[in-house]
């Protein structure tokens, strides 16, 4: 009789998730720093209307 043993490898994805979150945060921070104020306002304004949230 032969016994087969399977090995399951597990990778820890918490470091990858943290790295992606940090990159996304840096991207958003840099994009908001470079963009003009009217562009940011218009983007937020359009998003509020898309979610049917009254903004004015």
Helices and strands as residue ranges (DSSP letters): H 14-34, H 37-50
